[in-house]
Amino acid sequence: MTIERSEPSTTADERTMLEGWLNYHRETLAWKCEGLTDEQLRTAAVEPSTLSLMGLVRHMAEVEQGWFLNVMAAEQTDRLYSSEEDPDGEFHLTEADTWAEAHATWRAQIEAADAHAARFALDDLSVGKHRRTGERFNLRWIYTHMIEEYARHNGHADLLRERIDGSTGD
């Protein structure tokens, strides 16, 4: 499978632009994982960090769920990988963790996130509140935050991928 990334329009309206950049960064993360084995995707390649590409994908599945389902739509869901006892559980991988499961879960969370976001205008406040701060956010803030979150983690993915097999690229 070859990942198709589309550059966001340079003349789109605000919502189309935000959604375009979010999708671009989602596909960038998928591209950084493309063609690797489960073992490579579980590899913490930048010591002493335990960060891995599969861990990043699992983390982003939880982030998609947290912001779009739990906060924006106030849908109550169980955490996917983390817990109160293991708040960084998405990064704690075992031999049993597979790309097929992580990728399918992440894509399902993206699909759910997009469906929930479609119900709101950019200025609409979230129905739910942030679980730690109790704050409410408008959809514009959530889109902007998600773009930032993916961009930051895609920088991590660049370094991990280069250490795993030497692949580089934007």
C-alpha positions, -999 to 999 in steps of 0.1 A, spaced: 0 0 0 13 34 -9 3 63 12 -13 92 -7 -7 126 9 -25 156 -6 -11 191 0 -39 212 15 -53 239 -8 -37 273 -5 -70 291 -12 -95 271 8 -119 284 34 -109 280 70 -126 247 78 -114 230 46 -79 243 53 -79 230 89 -93 196 78 -68 195 50 -38 201 72 -51 176 98 -55 149 71 -21 157 56 -4 151 90 -24 119 96 -12 106 63 24 117 71 23 95 102 10 65 82 37 72 55 64 71 82 52 36 92 47 22 57 66 -9 47 80 -18 81 76 -50 100 58 -53 133 91 -57 150 105 -25 134 73 -6 143 77 -17 179 114 -6 180 124 22 203 151 34 179 162 67 196 178 57 229 172 63 257 136 70 247 111 41 246 91 59 219 83 37 188 63 43 156 36 18 167 34 36 201 29 69 183 1 55 162 -16 41 193 -11 74 211 -27 93 182 -56 69 183 -61 79 219 -57 116 211 -83 114 183 -107 96 207 -100 120 236 -105 153 217 -132 145 192 -153 119 210 -148 126 247 -143 163 247 -161 177 215 -190 153 215 -191 142 252 -192 106 242 -180 84 271 -155 58 259 -130 35 275 -94 43 270 -79 23 242 -45 15 256 -38 36 286 -54 34 321 -52 52 354 -26 26 365 -6 29 332 -13 64 318 13 58 290 1 23 281 -1 31 244 37 33 244 42 0 264 43 -25 236 48 -63 238 55 -89 211 17 -95 209 11 -60 197 6 -58 160 5 -31 133 -27 -45 119 -45 -39 153 -29 -5 160 -35 7 124 -71 -5 123 -78 11 157 -62 44 147 -82 45 114 -114 37 133 -108 66 157 -101 90 128 -133 79 111 -153 85 143 -135 118 149 -144 130 115 -180 120 119 -183 138 152 -165 169 140 -189 171 110 -218 178 134 -202 210 147 -193 245 133 -158 258 141 -171 282 167 -192 256 185 -181 248 220 -175 213 230 -203 194 247 -179 177 270 -150 190 291 -114 182 293 -110 154 319 -82 171 338 -89 208 335 -127 209 331 -123 234 302 -145 235 271 -130 241 236 -144 252 203 -138 230 173 -114 254 157 -91 251 188 -93 213 187 -84 212 150 -55 235 156 -43 215 185 -46 182 166 -25 197 137 1 207 163 0 173 180 5 154 147 32 178 135 52 174 167 49 136 167 57 134 130 90 150 138 96 121 163 85 97 136 111 112 112 139 104 136 126 70 145 122 60 108 156 72 99 172 52 127 153 21 117 161 19 80 176 52 69 145 65 52 142 103 52 117 127 37 93 154 47 
